[in-house]
Amino acid sequence: MTDLAITASGLRKAYQGKTVLDGVDLDVEAGTIFALLGPNGAGKTTTVNILTTLAKADGGTARVAGHDLATDAKAVRAAIGVTGQFAAVDELLTGRENLQLMVDLNRGGGGKKTVAELLERFDLAEAAQKPASTYSGGMRRKLDLAMTLVGRPRIIFLDEPTTGLDPRSRRTMWTIIRDLVADGVTIFLTTQYLEEADQLAGRIAVLDQGRLVAQGTADELKRRIPGTHVRLRFTTAAELDAAARVLTDATRDDEALVLRVPSDGGTKSLRSLLDRLDEYALSADELSVHTPDLDDVFLALTGHATEVLAK
């Protein structure tokens, strides 16, 4: 049986009569990265708040790290770490002092050895004696995550952890997240960057208006959306015309000398397409397979462009 770090069934939540979550079911395998996507107001933060004991569900059940949210919230809090999109560091303290404070608050956190190890692991050793107010956004976010790790949580909730970071800092965070999972940590990630979910998550769920509209791997979600096609580029208009007469289901771009042929992208359909061209002594100068990306998936499932994720 698969070891589940998080499982939820029928989660419901309403604020002032407005339904925010409407029967959400989730299963997150231990030692994986699970991404929750959705437009603003979809219920992502409410879901995280419930699963981290910051809010109570109006209905449904959930277990986190094997503990029931409703009856054993203290054990849940002891097993998890939470990092939000705004780094929760004390800017008046140095990086080392921020970590030491967490160690002191987290009795049994490992003392100065733990602080030194985390500073080294997150590449913050050189800046350890500087006030956090002097840190860049990326450094603050790394320090915040390092502070979360003081208690050695096995499940970490990352609520839009790379919002506002430059591409280099974002990729550094991706490396850190992957390393955590390699150590057996489970990551529950919400993000406004679809590329981030595509790169990191083993499974993705799309939340819209309080309901889960899809779950699966990135590839599974992409395959659900029509639009996969083979792009054939020809060298002359005459070749394009000839191929268009053979490939009657294709759409054409006369300016680019391109035909787009609907396909599932598999080797069998590609072989059949090339055989049809060979039968009429036709050949393309360039062939490529194009599949929908997560932007297409998000738009198709929610009716919203991805820009609505930005805050």
LUMTORPA-152421 format. One line per field, with one value per atom (N, C-alpha, C): residue in one letter; x, y, z. Coordinates in steps of 0.05 Angstrom, whole numbers. Example, Ala and Ser with C-alpha at 12.3 -4.5 7.8 and 13.67 -1.06 7.14 Angstrom:
2
residu	A | A | A | S | S | S
c1	264 | 246 | 264 | 257 | 273 | 258
c2	-114 | -90 | -66 | -45 | -21 | 1
c3	156 | 156 | 156 | 142 | 143 | 157
***
This chain:
311
residu	M | M | M | T | T | T | D | D | D | L | L | L | A | A | A | I | I | I | T | T | T | A | A | A | S | S | S | G | G | G | L | L | L | R | R | R | K | K | K | A | A | A | Y | Y | Y | Q | Q | Q | G | G | G | K | K | K | T | T | T | V | V | V | L | L | L | D | D | D | G | G | G | V | V | V | D | D | D | L | L | L | D | D | D | V | V | V | E | E | E | A | A | A | G | G | G | T | T | T | I | I | I | F | F | F | A | A | A | L | L | L | L | L | L | G | G | G | P | P | P | N | N | N | G | G | G | A | A | A | G | G | G | K | K | K | T | T | T | T | T | T | T | T | T | V | V | V | N | N | N | I | I | I | L | L | L | T | T | T | T | T | T | L | L | L | A | A | A | K | K | K | A | A | A | D | D | D | G | G | G | G | G | G | T | T | T | A | A | A | R | R | R | V | V | V | A | A | A | G | G | G | H | H | H | D | D | D | L | L | L | A | A | A | T | T | T | D | D | D | A | A | A | K | K | K | A | A | A | V | V | V | R | R | R | A | A | A | A | A | A | I | I | I | G | G | G | V | V | V | T | T | T | G | G | G | Q | Q | Q | F | F | F | A | A | A | A | A | A | V | V | V | D | D | D | E | E | E | L | L | L | L | L | L | T | T | T | G | G | G | R | R | R | E | E | E | N | N | N | L | L | L | Q | Q | Q | L | L | L | M | M | M | V | V | V | D | D | D | L | L | L | N | N | N | R | R | R | G | G | G | G | G | G | G | G | G | G | G | G | K | K | K | K | K | K | T | T | T | V | V | V | A | A | A | E | E | E | L | L | L | L | L | L | E | E | E | R | R | R | F | F | F | D | D | D | L | L | L | A | A | A | E | E | E | A | A | A | A | A | A | Q | Q | Q | K | K | K | P | P | P | A | A | A | S | S | S | T | T | T | Y | Y | Y | S | S | S | G | G | G | G | G | G | M | M | M | R | R | R | R | R | R | K | K | K | L | L | L | D | D | D | L | L | L | A | A | A | M | M | M | T | T | T | L | L | L | V | V | V | G | G | G | R | R | R | P | P | P | R | R | R | I | I | I | I | I | I | F | F | F | L | L | L | D | D | D | E | E | E | P | P | P | T | T | T | T | T | T | G | G | G | L | L | L | D | D | D | P | P | P | R | R | R | S | S | S | R | R | R | R | R | R | T | T | T | M | M | M | W | W | W | T | T | T | I | I | I | I | I | I | R | R | R | D | D | D | L | L | L | V | V | V | A | A | A | D | D | D | G | G | G | V | V | V | T | T | T | I | I | I | F | F | F | L | L | L | T | T | T | T | T | T | Q | Q | Q | Y | Y | Y | L | L | L | E | E | E | E | E | E | A | A | A | D | D | D | Q | Q | Q | L | L | L | A | A | A | G | G | G | R | R | R | I | I | I | A | A | A | V | V | V | L | L | L | D | D | D | Q | Q | Q | G | G | G | R | R | R | L | L | L | V | V | V | A | A | A | Q | Q | Q | G | G | G | T | T | T | A | A | A | D | D | D | E | E | E | L | L | L | K | K | K | R | R | R | R | R | R | I | I | I | P | P | P | G | G | G | T | T | T | H | H | H | V | V | V | R | R | R | L | L | L | R | R | R | F | F | F | T | T | T | T | T | T | A | A | A | A | A | A | E | E | E | L | L | L | D | D | D | A | A | A | A | A | A | A | A | A | R | R | R | V | V | V | L | L | L | T | T | T | D | D | D | A | A | A | T | T | T | R | R | R | D | D | D | D | D | D | E | E | E | A | A | A | L | L | L | V | V | V | L | L | L | R | R | R | V | V | V | P | P | P | S | S | S | D | D | D | G | G | G | G | G | G | T | T | T | K | K | K | S | S | S | L | L | L | R | R | R | S | S | S | L | L | L | L | L | L | D | D | D | R | R | R | L | L | L | D | D | D | E | E | E | Y | Y | Y | A | A | A | L | L | L | S | S | S | A | A | A | D | D | D | E | E | E | L | L | L | S | S | S | V | V | V | H | H | H | T | T | T | P | P | P | D | D | D | L | L | L | D | D | D | D | D | D | V | V | V | F | F | F | L | L | L | A | A | A | L | L | L | T | T | T | G | G | G | H | H | H | A | A | A | T | T | T | E | E | E | V | V | V | L | L | L | A | A | A | K | K | K
c1	17 | 0 | 18 | 10 | 26 | 25 | 48 | 49 | 40 | 19 | 8 | 16 | 29 | 36 | 12 | -5 | -29 | -52 | -74 | -99 | -122 | -139 | -162 | -186 | -210 | -234 | -257 | -268 | -292 | -287 | -264 | -259 | -277 | -290 | -308 | -302 | -305 | -300 | -316 | -329 | -343 | -337 | -335 | -332 | -355 | -369 | -391 | -411 | -417 | -436 | -426 | -400 | -389 | -372 | -378 | -364 | -336 | -316 | -288 | -277 | -283 | -276 | -301 | -305 | -330 | -325 | -316 | -312 | -286 | -263 | -237 | -226 | -217 | -204 | -175 | -157 | -128 | -114 | -95 | -77 | -49 | -31 | -3 | 15 | 30 | 48 | 72 | 82 | 105 | 130 | 147 | 172 | 169 | 147 | 142 | 137 | 135 | 127 | 99 | 81 | 53 | 48 | 38 | 33 | 3 | -6 | -34 | -34 | -48 | -50 | -79 | -81 | -108 | -107 | -127 | -127 | -131 | -127 | -132 | -161 | -165 | -191 | -201 | -184 | -193 | -195 | -180 | -181 | -155 | -133 | -107 | -97 | -97 | -87 | -105 | -131 | -150 | -143 | -138 | -130 | -105 | -85 | -60 | -66 | -82 | -88 | -102 | -119 | -133 | -114 | -98 | -80 | -57 | -52 | -30 | -42 | -68 | -82 | -86 | -82 | -86 | -116 | -131 | -160 | -174 | -199 | -214 | -234 | -235 | -254 | -282 | -301 | -329 | -340 | -326 | -334 | -312 | -315 | -294 | -274 | -255 | -235 | -207 | -186 | -159 | -140 | -119 | -98 | -71 | -54 | -28 | -7 | 12 | 33 | 20 | -3 | -16 | -34 | -35 | -51 | -76 | -98 | -123 | -123 | -130 | -129 | -148 | -171 | -191 | -185 | -173 | -169 | -140 | -121 | -93 | -77 | -87 | -75 | -46 | -42 | -15 | 5 | -1 | 17 | 22 | 2 | 5 | 25 | 22 | 40 | 68 | 72 | 99 | 113 | 97 | 108 | 112 | 103 | 103 | 120 | 127 | 139 | 124 | 122 | 107 | 124 | 126 | 140 | 122 | 116 | 98 | 113 | 97 | 109 | 124 | 120 | 135 | 152 | 178 | 197 | 192 | 188 | 181 | 207 | 225 | 250 | 250 | 265 | 268 | 291 | 285 | 305 | 325 | 319 | 338 | 360 | 354 | 374 | 390 | 414 | 430 | 419 | 429 | 420 | 425 | 449 | 455 | 436 | 430 | 413 | 384 | 375 | 348 | 347 | 367 | 367 | 370 | 387 | 391 | 365 | 350 | 325 | 306 | 305 | 288 | 297 | 323 | 334 | 325 | 327 | 320 | 290 | 274 | 245 | 237 | 254 | 248 | 266 | 259 | 276 | 284 | 310 | 320 | 326 | 328 | 333 | 362 | 380 | 407 | 429 | 421 | 441 | 457 | 482 | 499 | 507 | 508 | 515 | 494 | 469 | 447 | 448 | 453 | 455 | 477 | 500 | 523 | 517 | 504 | 498 | 478 | 458 | 438 | 449 | 466 | 479 | 496 | 509 | 526 | 508 | 488 | 471 | 457 | 449 | 435 | 453 | 479 | 498 | 495 | 492 | 488 | 510 | 531 | 552 | 566 | 572 | 587 | 571 | 544 | 527 | 515 | 525 | 513 | 513 | 533 | 536 | 523 | 511 | 498 | 468 | 457 | 429 | 412 | 390 | 373 | 361 | 361 | 351 | 368 | 393 | 411 | 410 | 394 | 393 | 376 | 383 | 366 | 341 | 321 | 297 | 302 | 321 | 327 | 341 | 358 | 372 | 352 | 333 | 313 | 296 | 288 | 272 | 287 | 313 | 329 | 332 | 335 | 337 | 311 | 289 | 262 | 259 | 267 | 264 | 283 | 307 | 326 | 315 | 302 | 289 | 267 | 253 | 232 | 243 | 268 | 280 | 292 | 293 | 304 | 291 | 265 | 250 | 250 | 265 | 266 | 239 | 222 | 195 | 198 | 179 | 179 | 160 | 143 | 125 | 128 | 132 | 136 | 115 | 101 | 82 | 96 | 98 | 111 | 89 | 81 | 59 | 72 | 73 | 85 | 113 | 132 | 158 | 176 | 171 | 190 | 178 | 155 | 142 | 161 | 165 | 182 | 211 | 220 | 249 | 258 | 283 | 294 | 298 | 301 | 303 | 326 | 349 | 371 | 364 | 352 | 345 | 323 | 305 | 283 | 295 | 314 | 326 | 342 | 355 | 369 | 349 | 325 | 305 | 295 | 293 | 285 | 305 | 330 | 351 | 348 | 344 | 340 | 316 | 294 | 269 | 274 | 288 | 293 | 311 | 330 | 348 | 332 | 313 | 296 | 281 | 269 | 254 | 272 | 297 | 316 | 322 | 319 | 324 | 299 | 277 | 253 | 231 | 235 | 215 | 193 | 169 | 146 | 141 | 137 | 132 | 104 | 89 | 63 | 66 | 65 | 73 | 49 | 45 | 27 | 45 | 38 | 55 | 39 | 48 | 35 | 51 | 73 | 89 | 84 | 71 | 65 | 90 | 111 | 136 | 147 | 144 | 154 | 140 | 114 | 99 | 108 | 112 | 120 | 148 | 166 | 193 | 195 | 179 | 184 | 165 | 139 | 118 | 115 | 113 | 107 | 77 | 61 | 32 | 23 | 3 | -8 | -39 | -50 | -79 | -86 | -108 | -117 | -143 | -143 | -166 | -179 | -205 | -219 | -246 | -251 | -276 | -282 | -261 | -264 | -267 | -264 | -266 | -242 | -234 | -212 | -223 | -211 | -221 | -203 | -180 | -162 | -140 | -130 | -106 | -91 | -64 | -48 | -20 | -3 | 24 | 21 | 42 | 42 | 36 | 48 | 44 | 15 | 4 | -24 | -43 | -38 | -56 | -53 | -29 | -25 | -39 | -39 | -51 | -82 | -93 | -122 | -131 | -113 | -121 | -115 | -135 | -130 | -111 | -96 | -78 | -50 | -45 | -19 | -19 | 3 | 4 | 33 | 36 | 62 | 65 | 87 | 92 | 112 | 103 | 119 | 125 | 151 | 159 | 171 | 162 | 171 | 188 | 203 | 221 | 208 | 187 | 174 | 143 | 130 | 101 | 89 | 102 | 93 | 93 | 114 | 115 | 93 | 89 | 68 | 40 | 35 | 9 | 6 | 27 | 25 | 20 | 34 | 30 | 2 | -8 | -35 | -56 | -52 | -71 | -72 | -49 | -47 | -57 | -48 | -55 | -79 | -102 | -126 | -136 | -126 | -135 | -116 | -96 | -76 | -86 | -77 | -80 | -54 | -56 | -32 | -26 | 0 | 10 | 27 | 14 | 28 | 53 | 52 | 75 | 99 | 94 | 116 | 122 | 105 | 108 | 105 | 85 | 82 | 54 | 54 | 29 | 29 | 6 | 3 | -17 | -7 | -23 | -31 | -57 | -66 | -53 | -44 | -30 | -30 | -26 | -22 | 7 | 25 | 53 | 68 | 54 | 66 | 81 | 99 | 116 | 99 | 77 | 61 | 48 | 37 | 24 | 44 | 68 | 89 | 98 | 101 | 109 | 88 | 63 | 41 | 41 | 47 | 48 | 71 | 94 | 117 | 113 | 99 | 93 | 74 | 55 | 37 | 53 | 72 | 88 | 106 | 118 | 135 | 119 | 94 | 78 | 75 | 76 | 73 | 100 | 122 | 149 | 152 | 140 | 142 | 159 | 173 | 189 | 189 | 189 | 189 | 218 | 223 | 250 | 255 | 232 | 235 | 210 | 213 | 191 | 194 | 173 | 174 | 146 | 146 | 121 | 115 | 91 | 84 | 61 | 64 | 43 | 34 | 10 | 1 | 19 | 23 | 38 | 18 | 28 | 10 | -6 | 4 | -12 | -38 | -35 | -59 | -77 | -66 | -82 | -97 | -83 | -96 | -119 | -114 | -135 | -159 | -154 | -175 | -192 | -179 | -192 | -207 | -196 | -207 | -221 | -214 | -225 | -211 | -189 | -173 | -146 | -136 | -108 | -90 | -65 | -47 | -40 | -44 | -37 | -53 | -77 | -92 | -79 | -59 | -45 | -27 | -19 | -1 | -16 | -1 | -14 | -3
c2	-24 | 0 | 25 | 45 | 69 | 85 | 95 | 111 | 139 | 148 | 175 | 194 | 216 | 237 | 254 | 259 | 276 | 262 | 261 | 252 | 268 | 276 | 293 | 283 | 284 | 275 | 295 | 306 | 323 | 349 | 361 | 385 | 408 | 421 | 443 | 466 | 490 | 514 | 538 | 553 | 576 | 600 | 624 | 648 | 667 | 675 | 694 | 685 | 660 | 649 | 642 | 649 | 643 | 618 | 598 | 573 | 577 | 570 | 573 | 546 | 525 | 497 | 481 | 466 | 452 | 422 | 408 | 379 | 371 | 380 | 374 | 348 | 331 | 305 | 306 | 299 | 300 | 275 | 264 | 244 | 252 | 255 | 262 | 240 | 228 | 207 | 218 | 203 | 211 | 212 | 231 | 234 | 244 | 259 | 270 | 300 | 312 | 340 | 341 | 353 | 356 | 385 | 393 | 421 | 426 | 447 | 456 | 482 | 482 | 505 | 516 | 541 | 553 | 583 | 596 | 625 | 637 | 663 | 676 | 672 | 665 | 660 | 632 | 615 | 587 | 571 | 579 | 564 | 551 | 559 | 546 | 552 | 577 | 585 | 574 | 573 | 562 | 532 | 518 | 489 | 486 | 502 | 501 | 508 | 528 | 536 | 514 | 500 | 478 | 455 | 448 | 425 | 430 | 456 | 463 | 472 | 467 | 473 | 502 | 519 | 548 | 556 | 538 | 542 | 515 | 516 | 491 | 488 | 464 | 458 | 457 | 465 | 463 | 435 | 419 | 392 | 376 | 350 | 333 | 324 | 307 | 296 | 298 | 298 | 299 | 287 | 275 | 265 | 275 | 285 | 295 | 281 | 268 | 253 | 231 | 221 | 199 | 209 | 235 | 246 | 260 | 255 | 268 | 297 | 314 | 343 | 352 | 339 | 349 | 340 | 317 | 307 | 307 | 312 | 311 | 333 | 358 | 380 | 385 | 381 | 385 | 367 | 342 | 323 | 331 | 341 | 351 | 374 | 393 | 416 | 408 | 387 | 378 | 364 | 355 | 340 | 356 | 381 | 397 | 422 | 433 | 460 | 476 | 502 | 519 | 543 | 548 | 571 | 586 | 611 | 626 | 642 | 657 | 672 | 697 | 704 | 726 | 715 | 719 | 707 | 718 | 700 | 707 | 708 | 726 | 728 | 755 | 756 | 780 | 796 | 819 | 834 | 847 | 850 | 862 | 842 | 817 | 796 | 788 | 777 | 766 | 739 | 729 | 703 | 682 | 683 | 663 | 666 | 690 | 695 | 686 | 690 | 680 | 650 | 636 | 607 | 598 | 612 | 604 | 608 | 629 | 634 | 610 | 601 | 578 | 553 | 549 | 526 | 528 | 553 | 556 | 552 | 560 | 557 | 527 | 514 | 486 | 468 | 464 | 449 | 423 | 417 | 393 | 396 | 422 | 428 | 423 | 417 | 410 | 431 | 454 | 474 | 486 | 495 | 509 | 492 | 466 | 449 | 450 | 450 | 452 | 478 | 500 | 527 | 527 | 517 | 517 | 500 | 477 | 459 | 472 | 486 | 498 | 523 | 538 | 561 | 551 | 529 | 518 | 506 | 491 | 478 | 498 | 521 | 541 | 564 | 559 | 578 | 605 | 606 | 631 | 636 | 619 | 621 | 648 | 657 | 683 | 706 | 704 | 726 | 722 | 702 | 694 | 716 | 733 | 754 | 781 | 781 | 806 | 806 | 830 | 832 | 822 | 808 | 798 | 820 | 845 | 868 | 874 | 864 | 869 | 847 | 826 | 803 | 809 | 797 | 798 | 781 | 784 | 768 | 739 | 730 | 702 | 692 | 708 | 700 | 699 | 717 | 716 | 691 | 685 | 661 | 636 | 635 | 612 | 610 | 634 | 634 | 625 | 634 | 626 | 596 | 584 | 555 | 540 | 551 | 540 | 539 | 561 | 563 | 542 | 537 | 517 | 489 | 484 | 458 | 452 | 472 | 468 | 444 | 443 | 421 | 395 | 393 | 369 | 358 | 375 | 366 | 346 | 327 | 308 | 317 | 337 | 348 | 379 | 391 | 420 | 431 | 451 | 466 | 491 | 494 | 517 | 532 | 555 | 571 | 593 | 588 | 606 | 615 | 596 | 602 | 619 | 620 | 635 | 660 | 668 | 693 | 717 | 731 | 755 | 751 | 725 | 720 | 722 | 729 | 730 | 701 | 696 | 668 | 652 | 665 | 650 | 641 | 659 | 652 | 631 | 632 | 613 | 585 | 583 | 557 | 546 | 564 | 556 | 543 | 556 | 544 | 517 | 515 | 489 | 467 | 473 | 454 | 446 | 466 | 460 | 442 | 448 | 433 | 404 | 400 | 373 | 358 | 372 | 359 | 350 | 366 | 359 | 333 | 332 | 308 | 283 | 288 | 266 | 255 | 272 | 263 | 251 | 249 | 236 | 255 | 282 | 301 | 303 | 307 | 311 | 341 | 350 | 378 | 382 | 400 | 408 | 437 | 441 | 466 | 480 | 506 | 522 | 542 | 547 | 565 | 579 | 603 | 618 | 614 | 599 | 594 | 565 | 564 | 537 | 522 | 536 | 523 | 509 | 522 | 511 | 485 | 484 | 459 | 438 | 446 | 427 | 415 | 432 | 423 | 406 | 413 | 401 | 378 | 382 | 365 | 338 | 317 | 291 | 289 | 303 | 304 | 333 | 340 | 367 | 365 | 383 | 386 | 414 | 417 | 444 | 450 | 471 | 479 | 504 | 503 | 526 | 529 | 553 | 559 | 539 | 531 | 513 | 484 | 477 | 448 | 440 | 415 | 404 | 396 | 408 | 402 | 382 | 377 | 357 | 350 | 325 | 316 | 297 | 297 | 278 | 289 | 274 | 284 | 306 | 321 | 342 | 331 | 308 | 296 | 286 | 275 | 266 | 289 | 311 | 334 | 346 | 346 | 357 | 340 | 313 | 295 | 298 | 309 | 312 | 335 | 352 | 376 | 372 | 375 | 373 | 394 | 388 | 409 | 398 | 373 | 361 | 359 | 367 | 366 | 364 | 354 | 353 | 377 | 391 | 414 | 407 | 410 | 404 | 430 | 436 | 460 | 452 | 464 | 458 | 481 | 475 | 495 | 512 | 502 | 517 | 516 | 536 | 537 | 513 | 504 | 481 | 456 | 452 | 428 | 430 | 454 | 458 | 451 | 460 | 455 | 425 | 412 | 383 | 367 | 375 | 361 | 366 | 391 | 398 | 381 | 374 | 358 | 329 | 320 | 293 | 292 | 312 | 313 | 332 | 322 | 338 | 348 | 336 | 344 | 365 | 374 | 393 | 422 | 440 | 468 | 480 | 501 | 511 | 540 | 546 | 574 | 580 | 593 | 597 | 615 | 634 | 652 | 637 | 618 | 603 | 577 | 571 | 546 | 522 | 523 | 503 | 490 | 464 | 449 | 439 | 441 | 430 | 407 | 383 | 359 | 348 | 346 | 335 | 307 | 302 | 277 | 273 | 248 | 243 | 244 | 249 | 251 | 225 | 203 | 177 | 168 | 148 | 139 | 125 | 112 | 99 | 119 | 140 | 161 | 176 | 180 | 194 | 177 | 151 | 133 | 133 | 133 | 133 | 159 | 181 | 207 | 207 | 198 | 198 | 178 | 156 | 137 | 150 | 166 | 180 | 200 | 214 | 232 | 217 | 195 | 179 | 167 | 160 | 149 | 168 | 194 | 214 | 228 | 215 | 226 | 254 | 259 | 285 | 283 | 305 | 306 | 334 | 336 | 362 | 370 | 396 | 406 | 404 | 405 | 404 | 392 | 375 | 363 | 366 | 374 | 376 | 370 | 359 | 352 | 373 | 384 | 404 | 394 | 396 | 388 | 412 | 411 | 433 | 435 | 459 | 462 | 467 | 471 | 474 | 500 | 519 | 544 | 536 | 519 | 510 | 494 | 477 | 460 | 478 | 498 | 516 | 531 | 542 | 557 | 539 | 515 | 497 | 488 | 484 | 473 | 495 | 519 | 540 | 562 | 564 | 586 | 612 | 611 | 635 | 633 | 656 | 657 | 655 | 647 | 643 | 669 | 692 | 717 | 722 | 709 | 714 | 702 | 686 | 675 | 696 | 715 | 736 | 753 | 761 | 778 | 806
c3	0 | 0 | 0 | -16 | -18 | 8 | 17 | 41 | 35 | 47 | 42 | 64 | 57 | 76 | 83 | 63 | 67 | 52 | 66 | 52 | 63 | 44 | 52 | 36 | 49 | 35 | 42 | 20 | 23 | 39 | 37 | 53 | 43 | 62 | 56 | 74 | 63 | 79 | 66 | 83 | 74 | 92 | 80 | 96 | 90 | 111 | 108 | 86 | 86 | 68 | 40 | 34 | 8 | 10 | -7 | -7 | -19 | -4 | -13 | -22 | -7 | -14 | -15 | -36 | -40 | -46 | -24 | -27 | -40 | -28 | -40 | -29 | -48 | -41 | -51 | -33 | -40 | -28 | -43 | -34 | -42 | -23 | -29 | -18 | -37 | -29 | -14 | 5 | 21 | 3 | 8 | -7 | -35 | -41 | -67 | -66 | -89 | -91 | -104 | -89 | -99 | -103 | -126 | -132 | -134 | -121 | -123 | -138 | -161 | -178 | -178 | -184 | -186 | -187 | -199 | -200 | -173 | -171 | -145 | -137 | -111 | -101 | -105 | -116 | -121 | -96 | -75 | -49 | -42 | -56 | -51 | -22 | -15 | 12 | 34 | 29 | 48 | 53 | 31 | 33 | 50 | 44 | 60 | 89 | 94 | 122 | 137 | 124 | 137 | 143 | 123 | 126 | 146 | 151 | 171 | 197 | 202 | 227 | 232 | 213 | 217 | 214 | 202 | 199 | 202 | 210 | 213 | 190 | 179 | 158 | 169 | 152 | 160 | 156 | 139 | 134 | 121 | 122 | 110 | 131 | 123 | 141 | 127 | 143 | 133 | 153 | 143 | 159 | 148 | 164 | 156 | 174 | 161 | 174 | 192 | 183 | 198 | 221 | 225 | 248 | 238 | 252 | 245 | 251 | 232 | 236 | 258 | 259 | 279 | 307 | 311 | 338 | 348 | 329 | 337 | 324 | 325 | 312 | 322 | 348 | 360 | 347 | 342 | 329 | 300 | 287 | 259 | 259 | 277 | 277 | 283 | 299 | 306 | 282 | 262 | 240 | 215 | 214 | 190 | 193 | 170 | 168 | 147 | 151 | 133 | 125 | 99 | 89 | 69 | 75 | 58 | 36 | 21 | -1 | 9 | 34 | 46 | 69 | 66 | 85 | 113 | 132 | 160 | 177 | 169 | 184 | 199 | 221 | 237 | 225 | 212 | 198 | 216 | 242 | 260 | 269 | 265 | 273 | 249 | 255 | 233 | 224 | 202 | 193 | 214 | 226 | 247 | 271 | 279 | 302 | 296 | 272 | 264 | 268 | 258 | 260 | 289 | 305 | 333 | 348 | 341 | 355 | 350 | 325 | 319 | 334 | 337 | 352 | 381 | 392 | 421 | 425 | 406 | 408 | 404 | 388 | 382 | 398 | 423 | 441 | 429 | 430 | 418 | 389 | 380 | 352 | 343 | 361 | 353 | 359 | 369 | 377 | 355 | 362 | 343 | 319 | 323 | 301 | 279 | 287 | 268 | 253 | 268 | 256 | 235 | 242 | 223 | 198 | 203 | 180 | 161 | 172 | 155 | 140 | 153 | 140 | 116 | 120 | 99 | 76 | 84 | 64 | 46 | 57 | 42 | 31 | 33 | 22 | 34 | 61 | 75 | 96 | 95 | 116 | 115 | 91 | 89 | 98 | 96 | 104 | 132 | 146 | 172 | 193 | 192 | 212 | 204 | 180 | 170 | 178 | 184 | 190 | 166 | 172 | 150 | 133 | 144 | 129 | 104 | 105 | 82 | 62 | 67 | 49 | 24 | 2 | -22 | -17 | -36 | -33 | -33 | -51 | -52 | -27 | -15 | 10 | 33 | 34 | 55 | 53 | 28 | 24 | 32 | 26 | 34 | 65 | 77 | 107 | 119 | 108 | 118 | 116 | 94 | 91 | 110 | 113 | 132 | 160 | 168 | 194 | 197 | 176 | 176 | 181 | 172 | 174 | 202 | 219 | 246 | 260 | 258 | 272 | 257 | 235 | 218 | 210 | 199 | 190 | 167 | 167 | 144 | 122 | 129 | 109 | 110 | 87 | 86 | 66 | 75 | 58 | 49 | 22 | 10 | -5 | 6 | -6 | -23 | -49 | -69 | -60 | -57 | -45 | -62 | -88 | -105 | -118 | -107 | -117 | -115 | -136 | -135 | -138 | -139 | -142 | -171 | -175 | -202 | -211 | -237 | -247 | -234 | -229 | -217 | -189 | -173 | -145 | -145 | -165 | -167 | -172 | -190 | -196 | -172 | -157 | -133 | -113 | -111 | -93 | -103 | -130 | -141 | -133 | -135 | -127 | -98 | -81 | -52 | -48 | -61 | -58 | -67 | -90 | -100 | -80 | -68 | -49 | -24 | -16 | 7 | 2 | -22 | -29 | -31 | -41 | -42 | -15 | 6 | 33 | 46 | 30 | 40 | 49 | 47 | 55 | 35 | 44 | 26 | 23 | -1 | -7 | -18 | -4 | -15 | -24 | -50 | -62 | -75 | -69 | -85 | -100 | -125 | -140 | -162 | -169 | -191 | -217 | -215 | -239 | -249 | -272 | -283 | -290 | -299 | -305 | -280 | -257 | -232 | -225 | -228 | -224 | -243 | -268 | -289 | -283 | -274 | -268 | -243 | -222 | -196 | -189 | -195 | -183 | -196 | -179 | -190 | -196 | -180 | -185 | -182 | -198 | -198 | -195 | -179 | -178 | -185 | -200 | -208 | -194 | -178 | -162 | -175 | -178 | -189 | -175 | -165 | -151 | -129 | -115 | -92 | -98 | -124 | -132 | -147 | -143 | -159 | -186 | -207 | -234 | -249 | -238 | -250 | -231 | -233 | -219 | -236 | -234 | -249 | -252 | -266 | -272 | -293 | -297 | -317 | -344 | -351 | -377 | -380 | -359 | -360 | -365 | -351 | -355 | -383 | -393 | -420 | -441 | -437 | -456 | -456 | -435 | -434 | -452 | -460 | -475 | -504 | -521 | -550 | -560 | -580 | -591 | -598 | -591 | -599 | -630 | -642 | -671 | -680 | -705 | -718 | -736 | -734 | -750 | -772 | -797 | -820 | -835 | -838 | -854 | -880 | -902 | -929 | -940 | -961 | -972 | -993 | -1007 | -1028 | -1025 | -1036 | -1036 | -1051 | -1072 | -1087 | -1070 | -1055 | -1037 | -1016 | -1005 | -985 | -997 | -1021 | -1034 | -1039 | -1048 | -1053 | -1027 | -1006 | -981 | -969 | -973 | -963 | -977 | -1002 | -1017 | -1006 | -996 | -985 | -956 | -940 | -912 | -908 | -914 | -916 | -888 | -867 | -840 | -828 | -844 | -834 | -838 | -820 | -824 | -834 | -850 | -863 | -856 | -857 | -854 | -879 | -898 | -924 | -921 | -903 | -899 | -889 | -870 | -858 | -872 | -893 | -908 | -889 | -872 | -850 | -852 | -848 | -843 | -814 | -801 | -774 | -776 | -769 | -772 | -745 | -739 | -713 | -708 | -684 | -678 | -648 | -639 | -611 | -603 | -623 | -618 | -614 | -616 | -612 | -637 | -634 | -656 | -678 | -670 | -690 | -709 | -697 | -714 | -731 | -720 | -735 | -759 | -754 | -776 | -798 | -790 | -810 | -826 | -813 | -826 | -847 | -839 | -857 | -880 | -875 | -896 | -917 | -908 | -927 | -944 | -932 | -948 | -968 | -959 | -977 | -1000 | -995 | -1016 | -1040 | -1034 | -1055 | -1061 | -1053 | -1057 | -1046 | -1023 | -1010 | -985 | -979 | -954 | -944 | -917 | -904 | -898 | -898 | -891 | -861 | -846 | -817 | -805 | -785 | -771 | -741 | -727 | -698 | -687 | -662 | -649 | -627 | -627 | -608 | -591 | -565 | -546 | -529 | -519 | -502 | -477 | -467 | -442 | -419 | -395 | -372 | -374 | -389 | -394 | -408 | -429 | -444 | -426 | -410 | -391 | -372 | -361 | -341 | -353 | -377 | -391 | -398 | -407 | -415 | -391 | -368 | -345 | -328 | -328 | -311 | -326 | -352 | -367 | -362 | -347 | -341 | -354 | -364 | -373 | -348 | -352 | -330 | -316 | -329 | -317 | -291 | -289 | -265 | -240 | -244 | -220 | -207 | -223 | -212 | -192 | -172 | -151 | -152
***
